[in-house]
């Protein structure tokens, strides 16, 4: 059964890899072409693996990036530490998807969300202050 699902996903992944390569080379695509991603999310396991992959890419970017000028270096290290633990928990869940592991992923989501849980009131309503796009994207992958 697993092999059948994998064989259906492989062409989609190849198509997405081709699209990514072409985008890197300067091509442009209509956003509807990216609905291919949606088909990958029909399988919960594939969706979770894709989320982990995206989170790992963002974490790698955080590791390579110097501390942003608007953040204290200690705070930046703390962000990376919290994200690292969240990634570990996501990986554990992928390897052994139990209700307990899912609860721990949710707990890490709360930790990551708490990093950027500052809001400022504006004329149109409260606005969340985001210090790190990478942390925000990892938050999305956790959710």
The first five atom37 places (N, CA, C, CB, O) and aatype in JSON, in Angstrom:
{
  "aatype": [20, 20, 20, 20, 20, 20, 20, 20, 20, 20, 20, 20, 20, 20, 20, 20, 20, 20, 20, 20, 20, 20, 20, 20, 20, 20, 20, 20, 20, 20, 20, 20, 20, 20, 20, 20, 20, 20, 20, 20, 20, 20, 20, 20, 20, 20, 20, 20, 20, 20, 20, 20, 20, 20, 20, 20, 20, 20, 20, 20, 20, 20, 20, 20, 20, 20, 20, 20, 20, 20, 20, 20, 20, 20, 20, 20, 20, 20, 20, 20, 20, 20, 20, 20, 20, 20, 20, 20, 20, 20, 20, 20, 20, 20, 20, 20, 20, 20, 20, 20, 20, 20, 20, 20, 20, 20, 20, 20, 20, 20, 20, 20, 20, 20, 20, 20, 20, 20, 20, 20, 20, 20, 20, 20, 20, 20, 20, 20, 20, 20, 20, 20, 20, 20, 20, 20, 20, 20, 20, 20, 20, 20, 20],
  "atom_mask": [
    [1, 1, 1, 1, 1],
    [1, 1, 1, 1, 1],
    [1, 1, 1, 1, 1],
    [1, 1, 1, 1, 1],
    [1, 1, 1, 1, 1],
    [1, 1, 1, 1, 1],
    [1, 1, 1, 1, 1],
    [1, 1, 1, 1, 1],
    [1, 1, 1, 1, 1],
    [1, 1, 1, 1, 1],
    [1, 1, 1, 1, 1],
    [1, 1, 1, 1, 1],
    [1, 1, 1, 1, 1],
    [1, 1, 1, 1, 1],
    [1, 1, 1, 1, 1],
    [1, 1, 1, 1, 1],
    [1, 1, 1, 1, 1],
    [1, 1, 1, 1, 1],
    [1, 1, 1, 1, 1],
    [1, 1, 1, 1, 1],
    [1, 1, 1, 1, 1],
    [1, 1, 1, 1, 1],
    [1, 1, 1, 1, 1],
    [1, 1, 1, 1, 1],
    [1, 1, 1, 1, 1],
    [1, 1, 1, 1, 1],
    [1, 1, 1, 1, 1],
    [1, 1, 1, 1, 1],
    [1, 1, 1, 1, 1],
    [1, 1, 1, 1, 1],
    [1, 1, 1, 1, 1],
    [1, 1, 1, 1, 1],
    [1, 1, 1, 1, 1],
    [1, 1, 1, 1, 1],
    [1, 1, 1, 1, 1],
    [1, 1, 1, 1, 1],
    [1, 1, 1, 1, 1],
    [1, 1, 1, 1, 1],
    [1, 1, 1, 1, 1],
    [1, 1, 1, 1, 1],
    [1, 1, 1, 1, 1],
    [1, 1, 1, 1, 1],
    [1, 1, 1, 1, 1],
    [1, 1, 1, 1, 1],
    [1, 1, 1, 1, 1],
    [1, 1, 1, 1, 1],
    [1, 1, 1, 1, 1],
    [1, 1, 1, 1, 1],
    [1, 1, 1, 1, 1],
    [1, 1, 1, 1, 1],
    [1, 1, 1, 1, 1],
    [1, 1, 1, 1, 1],
    [1, 1, 1, 1, 1],
    [1, 1, 1, 1, 1],
    [1, 1, 1, 1, 1],
    [1, 1, 1, 1, 1],
    [1, 1, 1, 1, 1],
    [1, 1, 1, 1, 1],
    [1, 1, 1, 1, 1],
    [1, 1, 1, 1, 1],
    [1, 1, 1, 1, 1],
    [1, 1, 1, 1, 1],
    [1, 1, 1, 1, 1],
    [1, 1, 1, 1, 1],
    [1, 1, 1, 1, 1],
    [1, 1, 1, 1, 1],
    [1, 1, 1, 1, 1],
    [1, 1, 1, 1, 1],
    [1, 1, 1, 1, 1],
    [1, 1, 1, 1, 1],
    [1, 1, 1, 1, 1],
    [1, 1, 1, 1, 1],
    [1, 1, 1, 1, 1],
    [1, 1, 1, 1, 1],
    [1, 1, 1, 1, 1],
    [1, 1, 1, 1, 1],
    [1, 1, 1, 1, 1],
    [1, 1, 1, 1, 1],
    [1, 1, 1, 1, 1],
    [1, 1, 1, 1, 1],
    [1, 1, 1, 1, 1],
    [1, 1, 1, 1, 1],
    [1, 1, 1, 1, 1],
    [1, 1, 1, 1, 1],
    [1, 1, 1, 1, 1],
    [1, 1, 1, 1, 1],
    [1, 1, 1, 1, 1],
    [1, 1, 1, 1, 1],
    [1, 1, 1, 1, 1],
    [1, 1, 1, 1, 1],
    [1, 1, 1, 1, 1],
    [1, 1, 1, 1, 1],
    [1, 1, 1, 1, 1],
    [1, 1, 1, 1, 1],
    [1, 1, 1, 1, 1],
    [1, 1, 1, 1, 1],
    [1, 1, 1, 1, 1],
    [1, 1, 1, 1, 1],
    [1, 1, 1, 1, 1],
    [1, 1, 1, 1, 1],
    [1, 1, 1, 1, 1],
    [1, 1, 1, 1, 1],
    [1, 1, 1, 1, 1],
    [1, 1, 1, 1, 1],
    [1, 1, 1, 1, 1],
    [1, 1, 1, 1, 1],
    [1, 1, 1, 1, 1],
    [1, 1, 1, 1, 1],
    [1, 1, 1, 1, 1],
    [1, 1, 1, 1, 1],
    [1, 1, 1, 1, 1],
    [1, 1, 1, 1, 1],
    [1, 1, 1, 1, 1],
    [1, 1, 1, 1, 1],
    [1, 1, 1, 1, 1],
    [1, 1, 1, 1, 1],
    [1, 1, 1, 1, 1],
    [1, 1, 1, 1, 1],
    [1, 1, 1, 1, 1],
    [1, 1, 1, 1, 1],
    [1, 1, 1, 1, 1],
    [1, 1, 1, 1, 1],
    [1, 1, 1, 1, 1],
    [1, 1, 1, 1, 1],
    [1, 1, 1, 1, 1],
    [1, 1, 1, 1, 1],
    [1, 1, 1, 1, 1],
    [1, 1, 1, 1, 1],
    [1, 1, 1, 1, 1],
    [1, 1, 1, 1, 1],
    [1, 1, 1, 1, 1],
    [1, 1, 1, 1, 1],
    [1, 1, 1, 1, 1],
    [1, 1, 1, 1, 1],
    [1, 1, 1, 1, 1],
    [1, 1, 1, 1, 1],
    [1, 1, 1, 1, 1],
    [1, 1, 1, 1, 1],
    [1, 1, 1, 1, 1],
    [1, 1, 1, 1, 1],
    [1, 1, 1, 1, 1],
    [1, 1, 1, 1, 1],
    [1, 1, 1, 1, 1]
  ],
  "atom_positions": [
    [[0.83, -1.2, 0.0], [0.0, 0.0, 0.0], [0.87, 1.27, 0.0], [-0.94, 0.0, 1.22], [0.62, 2.2, -0.76]],
    [[1.89, 1.28, 0.86], [2.78, 2.44, 0.95], [3.48, 2.69, -0.39], [3.82, 2.24, 2.06], [3.64, 3.84, -0.8]],
    [[3.91, 1.62, -1.06], [4.61, 1.76, -2.32], [3.7, 2.35, -3.4], [5.15, 0.4, -2.78], [4.16, 3.13, -4.23]],
    [[2.42, 2.0, -3.39], [1.47, 2.54, -4.35], [1.33, 4.05, -4.15], [0.09, 1.85, -4.22], [1.35, 4.81, -5.12]],
    [[1.19, 4.47, -2.9], [1.08, 5.91, -2.62], [2.34, 6.65, -3.03], [0.8, 6.16, -1.13], [2.28, 7.73, -3.61]],
    [[3.5, 6.06, -2.72], [4.77, 6.69, -3.07], [4.89, 6.83, -4.58], [5.95, 5.88, -2.52], [5.34, 7.87, -5.08]],
    [[4.5, 5.8, -5.32], [4.63, 5.86, -6.78], [3.74, 6.93, -7.38], [4.3, 4.5, -7.39], [4.05, 7.47, -8.44]],
    [[2.63, 7.25, -6.73], [1.75, 8.32, -7.22], [2.33, 9.7, -6.93], [0.37, 8.19, -6.58], [2.07, 10.65, -7.66]],
    [[3.11, 9.8, -5.86], [3.65, 11.08, -5.43], [4.91, 11.46, -6.22], [3.97, 11.04, -3.94], [5.16, 12.64, -6.44]],
    [[5.68, 10.49, -6.62], [6.97, 10.74, -7.28], [6.84, 11.67, -8.5], [7.59, 9.43, -7.71], [7.62, 12.62, -8.6]],
    [[5.9, 11.42, -9.43], [5.8, 12.35, -10.58], [5.49, 13.79, -10.16], [4.72, 11.87, -11.55], [5.98, 14.74, -10.76]],
    [[4.67, 13.93, -9.13], [4.33, 15.27, -8.64], [5.57, 15.96, -8.08], [3.23, 15.19, -7.57], [5.8, 17.14, -8.34]],
    [[6.35, 15.23, -7.33], [7.56, 15.8, -6.75], [8.54, 16.18, -7.87], [8.22, 14.81, -5.76], [9.18, 17.23, -7.81]],
    [[8.65, 15.33, -8.87], [9.53, 15.66, -10.0], [9.06, 16.93, -10.7], [9.58, 14.48, -11.01], [9.88, 17.78, -11.07]],
    [[7.75, 17.06, -10.88], [7.2, 18.25, -11.53], [7.52, 19.49, -10.69], [5.66, 18.12, -11.73], [7.9, 20.53, -11.23]],
    [[7.36, 19.39, -9.38], [7.66, 20.52, -8.5], [9.15, 20.86, -8.52], [7.21, 20.22, -7.07], [9.52, 22.03, -8.49]],
    [[10.0, 19.85, -8.57], [11.44, 20.09, -8.66], [11.78, 20.82, -9.95], [12.22, 18.76, -8.57], [12.62, 21.72, -9.97]],
    [[11.12, 20.43, -11.04], [11.34, 21.1, -12.33], [10.89, 22.55, -12.25], [10.59, 20.36, -13.47], [11.59, 23.45, -12.72]],
    [[9.72, 22.78, -11.66], [9.2, 24.14, -11.51], [10.17, 24.98, -10.67], [7.8, 24.12, -10.86], [10.47, 26.13, -11.02]],
    [[10.66, 24.4, -9.57], [11.6, 25.13, -8.7], [12.87, 25.49, -9.46], [11.95, 24.3, -7.45], [13.37, 26.61, -9.36]],
    [[13.38, 24.54, -10.21], [14.6, 24.79, -11.0], [14.35, 25.92, -12.0], [15.06, 23.5, -11.75], [15.18, 26.83, -12.14]],
    [[13.21, 25.87, -12.69], [12.9, 26.9, -13.68], [12.68, 28.26, -13.04], [11.66, 26.5, -14.48], [13.06, 29.28, -13.6]],
    [[12.07, 28.28, -11.85], [11.91, 29.55, -11.12], [13.27, 30.12, -10.76], [11.05, 29.34, -9.84], [13.5, 31.33, -10.87]],
    [[14.16, 29.25, -10.32], [15.52, 29.67, -9.99], [16.24, 30.27, -11.2], [16.33, 28.48, -9.44], [17.08, 31.16, -11.06]],
    [[15.9, 29.79, -12.37], [16.52, 30.26, -13.61], [15.81, 31.48, -14.19], [16.53, 29.14, -14.64], [16.2, 31.99, -15.24]],
    [[14.77, 31.96, -13.5], [14.11, 33.18, -13.93], [12.75, 33.02, -14.56], [14.97, 33.87, -14.87], [12.12, 34.01, -14.94]],
    [[12.26, 31.79, -14.69], [10.94, 31.57, -15.27], [9.87, 32.07, -14.29], [10.72, 30.07, -15.61], [10.13, 32.26, -13.1]],
    [[8.68, 32.26, -14.81], [7.56, 32.62, -13.94], [6.39, 31.7, -14.25], [7.15, 34.13, -14.13], [6.26, 31.2, -15.36]],
    [[5.57, 31.49, -13.26], [4.43, 30.59, -13.4], [3.19, 31.25, -12.82], [4.7, 29.23, -12.71], [3.28, 32.01, -11.85]],
    [[2.07, 30.96, -13.39], [0.8, 31.38, -12.84], [0.61, 30.63, -11.52], [-0.38, 31.11, -13.84], [0.97, 29.45, -11.43]],
    [[0.07, 31.26, -10.54], [-0.09, 30.66, -9.22], [-0.9, 29.37, -9.27], [-0.76, 31.65, -8.27], [-0.71, 28.49, -8.43]],
    [[-1.79, 29.24, -10.24], [-2.6, 28.01, -10.32], [-1.73, 26.8, -10.63], [-3.69, 28.16, -11.4], [-2.14, 25.67, -10.34]],
    [[-0.55, 26.99, -11.19], [0.36, 25.86, -11.43], [0.82, 25.26, -10.11], [1.57, 26.32, -12.27], [1.17, 24.08, -10.04]],
    [[0.83, 26.07, -9.07], [1.3, 25.58, -7.78], [0.24, 24.79, -7.01], [1.76, 26.75, -6.94], [0.51, 24.31, -5.91]],
    [[-0.94, 24.66, -7.58], [-1.96, 23.82, -6.93], [-1.51, 22.36, -6.9], [-3.31, 23.94, -7.65], [-2.13, 21.54, -6.23]],
    [[-0.46, 22.05, -7.62], [0.13, 20.71, -7.57], [0.51, 20.37, -6.13], [1.37, 20.62, -8.49], [0.41, 19.22, -5.71]],
    [[0.94, 21.38, -5.38], [1.28, 21.15, -3.97], [0.09, 20.62, -3.19], [1.77, 22.45, -3.33], [0.24, 19.8, -2.28]],
    [[-1.08, 21.07, -3.55], [-2.29, 20.68, -2.84], [-2.49, 19.16, -2.87], [-3.51, 21.38, -3.44], [-2.92, 18.56, -1.89]],
    [[-2.17, 18.55, -4.01], [-2.35, 17.1, -4.13], [-1.43, 16.35, -3.17], [-2.1, 16.65, -5.57], [-1.77, 15.26, -2.71]],
    [[-0.28, 16.92, -2.87], [0.62, 16.27, -1.92], [0.06, 16.27, -0.51], [1.99, 16.95, -1.94], [0.4, 15.41, 0.31]],
    [[-0.78, 17.22, -0.22], [-1.31, 17.35, 1.13], [-2.53, 16.48, 1.38], [-1.66, 18.79, 1.39], [-3.04, 16.44, 2.51]],
    [[-3.01, 15.77, 0.37], [-4.14, 14.86, 0.57], [-3.75, 13.7, 1.46], [-4.64, 14.35, -0.78], [-4.57, 13.18, 2.22]],
    [[-2.5, 13.28, 1.37], [-1.97, 12.21, 2.21], [-1.34, 12.87, 3.43], [-0.92, 11.32, 1.42], [-0.37, 13.61, 3.31]],
    [[-1.9, 12.6, 4.61], [-1.44, 13.25, 5.83], [0.04, 13.0, 6.1], [-2.26, 12.77, 7.02], [0.75, 13.89, 6.56]],
    [[0.52, 11.8, 5.82], [1.93, 11.48, 6.05], [2.81, 12.29, 5.11], [2.18, 9.98, 5.86], [3.83, 12.84, 5.53]],
    [[2.42, 12.35, 3.84], [3.2, 13.13, 2.88], [3.19, 14.61, 3.26], [2.64, 12.95, 1.46], [4.22, 15.28, 3.16]],
    [[2.04, 15.11, 3.7], [1.95, 16.51, 4.11], [2.86, 16.8, 5.3], [0.49, 16.88, 4.46], [3.53, 17.82, 5.35]],
    [[2.87, 15.88, 6.26], [3.72, 16.07, 7.45], [5.2, 16.04, 7.06], [3.42, 14.97, 8.51], [5.99, 16.84, 7.57]],
    [[5.57, 15.12, 6.18], [6.96, 15.05, 5.73], [7.36, 16.32, 4.97], [7.17, 13.8, 4.84], [8.47, 16.82, 5.12]],
    [[6.44, 16.82, 4.17], [6.71, 18.06, 3.43], [6.88, 19.22, 4.41], [5.57, 18.36, 2.42], [7.77, 20.05, 4.23]],
    [[6.05, 19.29, 5.43], [6.16, 20.35, 6.43], [7.51, 20.27, 7.15], [5.01, 20.25, 7.45], [8.16, 21.29, 7.38]],
    [[7.93, 19.06, 7.5], [9.23, 18.89, 8.15], [10.35, 19.35, 7.22], [9.45, 17.41, 8.56], [11.29, 20.02, 7.65]],
    [[10.25, 18.98, 5.97], [11.27, 19.39, 5.0], [11.36, 20.92, 4.91], [10.95, 18.8, 3.61], [12.46, 21.48, 4.94]],
    [[10.21, 21.58, 4.82], [10.22, 23.05, 4.76], [10.8, 23.65, 6.03], [8.8, 23.58, 4.54], [11.57, 24.61, 5.98]],
    [[10.44, 23.08, 7.18], [10.96, 23.58, 8.45], [12.48, 23.4, 8.51], [10.29, 22.86, 9.63], [13.18, 24.29, 9.0]],
    [[12.98, 22.28, 8.03], [14.42, 22.05, 8.02], [15.13, 23.07, 7.13], [14.74, 20.62, 7.54], [16.21, 23.55, 7.48]],
    [[14.54, 23.39, 5.98], [15.13, 24.4, 5.11], [15.21, 25.76, 5.81], [14.32, 24.53, 3.81], [16.22, 26.45, 5.73]],
    [[14.14, 26.13, 6.5], [14.12, 27.4, 7.22], [15.13, 27.42, 8.35], [12.72, 27.69, 7.76], [15.81, 28.42, 8.59]],
    [[15.23, 26.29, 9.06], [16.18, 26.21, 10.17], [17.61, 26.31, 9.65], [15.98, 24.89, 10.95], [18.45, 26.99, 10.25]],
    [[17.89, 25.65, 8.54], [19.22, 25.73, 7.92], [19.53, 27.19, 7.57], [19.31, 24.83, 6.66], [20.65, 27.66, 7.76]],
    [[18.53, 27.88, 7.05], [18.71, 29.29, 6.7], [19.02, 30.11, 7.96], [17.44, 29.85, 5.98], [19.86, 31.01, 7.93]],
    [[18.33, 29.8, 9.06], [18.59, 30.5, 10.32], [20.02, 30.24, 10.8], [17.58, 30.05, 11.4], [20.68, 31.15, 11.29]],
    [[20.49, 29.01, 10.65], [21.83, 28.65, 11.1], [22.91, 29.39, 10.29], [22.04, 27.13, 10.98], [23.94, 29.79, 10.83]],
    [[22.64, 29.56, 9.0], [23.62, 30.2, 8.11], [23.6, 31.72, 8.23], [23.35, 29.8, 6.67], [24.6, 32.39, 7.93]],
    [[22.49, 32.25, 8.66], [22.28, 33.7, 8.71], [22.88, 34.29, 9.99], [20.78, 34.02, 8.62], [22.79, 33.7, 11.07]],
    [[23.47, 35.45, 9.85], [23.95, 36.17, 11.02], [22.75, 36.7, 11.8], [24.91, 37.34, 10.62], [21.64, 36.79, 11.27]],
    [[22.98, 37.04, 13.03], [21.91, 37.6, 13.85], [21.38, 38.87, 13.2], [22.42, 37.89, 15.3], [22.15, 39.77, 12.88]],
    [[20.06, 38.95, 13.0], [19.49, 40.16, 12.41], [19.82, 41.39, 13.28], [17.95, 40.02, 12.25], [19.89, 41.3, 14.51]],
    [[20.01, 42.53, 12.61], [20.44, 43.74, 13.32], [19.44, 44.19, 14.38], [20.65, 44.86, 12.33], [19.83, 44.83, 15.36]],
    [[18.17, 43.87, 14.21], [17.14, 44.34, 15.13], [16.94, 43.41, 16.33], [15.83, 44.49, 14.39], [16.08, 43.66, 17.18]],
    [[17.73, 42.34, 16.41], [17.6, 41.39, 17.52], [18.89, 41.33, 18.33], [17.25, 40.0, 16.99], [19.99, 41.5, 17.81]],
    [[18.72, 41.08, 19.6], [19.83, 40.82, 20.49], [20.4, 39.44, 20.15], [19.4, 40.92, 21.99], [19.61, 38.51, 19.97]],
    [[21.72, 39.26, 20.07], [22.3, 37.95, 19.73], [21.84, 36.82, 20.65], [23.8, 38.03, 19.77], [21.66, 35.69, 20.19]],
    [[21.65, 37.11, 21.94], [21.15, 36.08, 22.86], [19.74, 35.64, 22.49], [21.18, 36.6, 24.32], [19.4, 34.46, 22.56]],
    [[18.93, 36.6, 22.09], [17.56, 36.3, 21.68], [17.56, 35.44, 20.42], [16.77, 37.61, 21.45], [16.78, 34.5, 20.31]],
    [[18.44, 35.78, 19.46], [18.54, 35.02, 18.21], [18.95, 33.57, 18.5], [19.57, 35.7, 17.25], [18.41, 32.64, 17.9]],
    [[19.89, 33.38, 19.42], [20.3, 32.02, 19.81], [19.15, 31.28, 20.46], [21.51, 32.07, 20.77], [18.96, 30.08, 20.23]],
    [[18.37, 31.99, 21.27], [17.2, 31.37, 21.9], [16.19, 30.94, 20.83], [16.54, 32.34, 22.91], [15.63, 29.85, 20.9]],
    [[15.95, 31.79, 19.86], [15.04, 31.44, 18.76], [15.49, 30.14, 18.1], [14.98, 32.58, 17.71], [14.68, 29.24, 17.88]],
    [[16.78, 30.05, 17.79], [17.31, 28.86, 17.12], [17.18, 27.62, 18.01], [18.78, 29.08, 16.74], [16.92, 26.53, 17.52]],
    [[17.36, 27.8, 19.3], [17.24, 26.68, 20.24], [15.8, 26.16, 20.28], [17.7, 27.11, 21.66], [15.57, 24.95, 20.24]],
    [[14.84, 27.06, 20.36], [13.42, 26.67, 20.4], [13.03, 25.98, 19.08], [12.51, 27.91, 20.65], [12.33, 24.97, 19.09]],
    [[13.48, 26.54, 17.97], [13.18, 25.96, 16.66], [13.81, 24.58, 16.52], [13.67, 26.9, 15.54], [13.19, 23.66, 15.99]],
    [[15.04, 24.44, 17.0], [15.72, 23.15, 16.94], [14.91, 22.08, 17.67], [17.13, 23.26, 17.53], [14.73, 20.98, 17.16]],
    [[14.44, 22.39, 18.85], [13.65, 21.43, 19.62], [12.32, 21.12, 18.92], [13.37, 21.97, 21.04], [11.87, 19.98, 18.92]],
    [[11.72, 22.12, 18.32], [10.46, 21.91, 17.58], [10.7, 20.96, 16.4], [9.88, 23.26, 17.07], [9.9, 20.06, 16.14]],
    [[11.8, 21.16, 15.69], [12.13, 20.28, 14.57], [12.36, 18.85, 15.02], [13.36, 20.79, 13.83], [11.91, 17.9, 14.37]],
    [[13.04, 18.69, 16.13], [13.26, 17.34, 16.66], [11.93, 16.65, 16.98], [14.15, 17.39, 17.93], [11.74, 15.47, 16.7]],
    [[11.03, 17.43, 17.57], [9.74, 16.85, 17.93], [8.92, 16.51, 16.68], [8.95, 17.82, 18.83], [8.24, 15.49, 16.65]],
    [[8.99, 17.35, 15.67], [8.3, 17.06, 14.41], [8.83, 15.76, 13.81], [8.46, 18.23, 13.4], [8.06, 14.92, 13.34]],
    [[10.15, 15.6, 13.84], [10.76, 14.39, 13.28], [10.34, 13.16, 14.07], [12.3, 14.52, 13.28], [10.05, 12.11, 13.49]],
    [[10.29, 13.27, 15.39], [9.84, 12.15, 16.23], [8.4, 11.77, 15.87], [9.93, 12.51, 17.73], [8.06, 10.59, 15.8]],
    [[7.59, 12.78, 15.65], [6.19, 12.51, 15.3], [6.1, 11.77, 13.96], [5.38, 13.82, 15.24], [5.32, 10.83, 13.82]],
    [[6.9, 12.19, 12.99], [6.91, 11.53, 11.67], [7.3, 10.06, 11.81], [7.88, 12.25, 10.7], [6.7, 9.19, 11.19]],
    [[8.31, 9.81, 12.64], [8.8, 8.44, 12.82], [7.83, 7.57, 13.61], [10.14, 8.46, 13.51], [7.69, 6.38, 13.33]],
    [[7.16, 8.16, 14.59], [6.21, 7.42, 15.44], [4.99, 8.3, 15.71], [6.87, 6.97, 16.79], [4.92, 8.94, 16.76]],
    [[4.04, 8.34, 14.79], [2.87, 9.23, 14.94], [1.85, 8.7, 15.97], [2.17, 9.41, 13.59], [0.91, 7.98, 15.63]],
    [[2.08, 9.09, 17.2], [1.17, 8.71, 18.28], [0.45, 9.97, 18.77], [1.94, 8.01, 19.45], [0.9, 11.08, 18.5]],
    [[-0.65, 9.8, 19.48], [-1.33, 10.99, 20.04], [-0.42, 11.78, 20.99], [-2.61, 10.56, 20.79], [-0.48, 13.0, 21.05]],
    [[0.43, 11.07, 21.72], [1.34, 11.74, 22.65], [2.36, 12.59, 21.87], [2.08, 10.7, 23.54], [2.65, 13.72, 22.24]],
    [[2.88, 12.02, 20.78], [3.84, 12.77, 19.96], [3.16, 13.99, 19.33], [4.43, 11.86, 18.86], [3.78, 15.04, 19.21]],
    [[1.9, 13.84, 18.93], [1.16, 14.98, 18.37], [0.98, 16.07, 19.42], [-0.22, 14.51, 17.83], [1.08, 17.26, 19.11]],
    [[0.71, 15.67, 20.65], [0.57, 16.65, 21.74], [1.88, 17.4, 21.96], [0.13, 15.95, 23.04], [1.87, 18.6, 22.23]],
    [[3.0, 16.69, 21.85], [4.29, 17.35, 22.03], [4.59, 18.32, 20.89], [5.41, 16.3, 22.14], [5.2, 19.36, 21.12]],
    [[4.17, 17.98, 19.68], [4.33, 18.92, 18.56], [3.5, 20.17, 18.83], [3.9, 18.26, 17.2], [3.96, 21.29, 18.59]],
    [[2.29, 19.99, 19.34], [1.45, 21.15, 19.67], [2.09, 22.01, 20.75], [0.05, 20.68, 20.13], [2.01, 23.24, 20.71]],
    [[2.73, 21.36, 21.71], [3.42, 22.12, 22.77], [4.58, 22.92, 22.18], [3.94, 21.16, 23.88], [4.8, 24.07, 22.57]],
    [[5.31, 22.33, 21.24], [6.41, 23.06, 20.59], [5.86, 24.2, 19.75], [7.26, 22.11, 19.72], [6.48, 25.26, 19.66]],
    [[4.69, 23.99, 19.11], [4.04, 25.06, 18.36], [3.77, 26.24, 19.29], [2.73, 24.57, 17.7], [4.0, 27.39, 18.91]],
    [[3.28, 25.97, 20.48], [3.03, 27.04, 21.45], [4.31, 27.78, 21.8], [2.38, 26.47, 22.72], [4.33, 29.0, 21.92]],
    [[5.4, 27.01, 21.97], [6.7, 27.63, 22.29], [7.16, 28.55, 21.16], [7.75, 26.55, 22.56], [7.61, 29.67, 21.41]],
    [[7.05, 28.06, 19.93], [7.5, 28.85, 18.77], [6.62, 30.09, 18.61], [7.47, 28.0, 17.47], [7.12, 31.17, 18.33]],
    [[5.32, 29.93, 18.8], [4.4, 31.05, 18.69], [4.7, 32.11, 19.75], [2.94, 30.57, 18.81], [4.6, 33.31, 19.5]],
    [[5.06, 31.65, 20.94], [5.33, 32.58, 22.05], [6.54, 33.47, 21.79], [5.54, 31.79, 23.34], [6.64, 34.56, 22.35]],
    [[7.45, 33.01, 20.94], [8.64, 33.82, 20.62], [8.23, 35.16, 20.03], [9.57, 33.07, 19.64], [8.82, 36.19, 20.33]],
    [[7.22, 35.14, 19.19], [6.78, 36.36, 18.49], [5.32, 36.65, 18.84], [6.96, 36.22, 16.94], [4.45, 36.72, 17.97]],
    [[5.09, 36.82, 20.12], [3.72, 37.01, 20.59], [3.49, 38.43, 21.09], [3.41, 36.01, 21.71], [2.75, 38.66, 22.05]],
    [[4.12, 39.38, 20.41], [3.94, 40.79, 20.75], [3.02, 41.42, 19.73], [5.31, 41.53, 20.81], [3.16, 41.22, 18.52]],
    [[2.07, 42.2, 20.22], [1.12, 42.89, 19.34], [1.16, 44.37, 19.65], [-0.33, 42.32, 19.51], [1.35, 44.78, 20.8]],
    [[0.96, 45.17, 18.61], [0.84, 46.62, 18.78], [-0.51, 47.04, 18.23], [2.0, 47.39, 18.07], [-0.94, 46.59, 17.17]],
    [[-1.16, 47.91, 18.98], [-2.45, 48.42, 18.51], [-2.22, 49.49, 17.44], [-3.28, 48.99, 19.68], [-1.46, 50.44, 17.64]],
    [[-2.88, 49.32, 16.34], [-2.86, 50.28, 15.24], [-4.27, 50.8, 15.06], [-2.3, 49.64, 13.92], [-5.21, 50.31, 15.69]],
    [[-4.43, 51.76, 14.22], [-5.75, 52.35, 13.99], [-6.77, 51.31, 13.54], [-5.65, 53.47, 12.96], [-7.95, 51.41, 13.87]],
    [[-6.32, 50.3, 12.8], [-7.23, 49.29, 12.25], [-7.33, 48.04, 13.12], [-6.78, 48.9, 10.86], [-8.1, 47.13, 12.82]],
    [[-6.54, 47.99, 14.21], [-6.59, 46.84, 15.11], [-5.2, 46.38, 15.51], [-7.35, 45.7, 14.47], [-4.21, 46.98, 15.1]],
    [[-5.12, 45.32, 16.3], [-3.82, 44.83, 16.75], [-3.03, 44.2, 15.6], [-4.0, 43.82, 17.87], [-3.59, 43.52, 14.73]],
    [[-1.71, 44.44, 15.61], [-0.81, 43.91, 14.59], [0.27, 43.12, 15.31], [-0.19, 45.07, 13.72], [0.9, 43.6, 16.25]],
    [[0.48, 41.89, 14.86], [1.51, 41.04, 15.45], [2.88, 41.47, 14.93], [1.25, 39.54, 15.13], [3.06, 41.68, 13.73]],
    [[3.84, 41.6, 15.84], [5.19, 42.0, 15.49], [6.01, 40.73, 15.21], [5.84, 42.86, 16.63], [6.16, 39.87, 16.08]],
    [[6.53, 40.64, 14.01], [7.33, 39.49, 13.59], [8.78, 39.91, 13.48], [6.81, 38.91, 12.23], [9.13, 40.81, 12.72]],
    [[9.62, 39.25, 14.27], [11.05, 39.56, 14.26], [11.82, 38.67, 13.29], [11.62, 39.4, 15.66], [12.9, 39.05, 12.82]],
    [[11.28, 37.5, 13.0], [11.98, 36.55, 12.13], [10.97, 35.85, 11.22], [12.78, 35.51, 12.96], [10.08, 35.15, 11.69]],
    [[11.13, 36.05, 9.93], [10.27, 35.38, 8.96], [10.48, 33.87, 9.03], [10.56, 35.89, 7.53], [9.53, 33.09, 8.9]],
    [[11.74, 33.45, 9.25], [12.02, 32.02, 9.34], [11.25, 31.38, 10.48], [13.52, 31.79, 9.53], [10.66, 30.31, 10.31]],
    [[11.24, 32.03, 11.64], [10.5, 31.49, 12.79], [9.01, 31.44, 12.47], [10.76, 32.35, 14.07], [8.34, 30.47, 12.84]],
    [[8.49, 32.45, 11.81], [7.09, 32.45, 11.43], [6.77, 31.29, 10.49], [6.72, 33.78, 10.76], [5.75, 30.62, 10.66]],
    [[7.63, 31.05, 9.5], [7.38, 29.95, 8.57], [7.47, 28.6, 9.27], [8.38, 30.0, 7.43], [6.72, 27.68, 8.93]],
    [[8.35, 28.47, 10.23], [8.43, 27.23, 11.01], [7.17, 27.07, 11.85], [9.7, 27.21, 11.91], [6.67, 25.96, 12.02]],
    [[6.67, 28.16, 12.38], [5.4, 28.12, 13.11], [4.29, 27.56, 12.2], [5.01, 29.54, 13.63], [3.5, 26.72, 12.62]],
    [[4.25, 28.05, 10.97], [3.24, 27.56, 10.01], [3.41, 26.07, 9.75], [3.33, 28.33, 8.69], [2.42, 25.35, 9.66]],
    [[4.65, 25.61, 9.62], [4.84, 24.18, 9.36], [4.41, 23.34, 10.55], [6.31, 23.9, 9.02], [3.88, 22.25, 10.38]],
    [[4.63, 23.84, 11.75], [4.18, 23.12, 12.94], [2.67, 23.02, 13.0], [4.71, 23.79, 14.19], [2.11, 22.01, 13.42]],
    [[2.01, 24.1, 12.58], [0.54, 24.08, 12.66], [-0.05, 23.24, 11.54], [-0.02, 25.51, 12.6], [-1.27, 23.11, 11.45]]
  ]
}
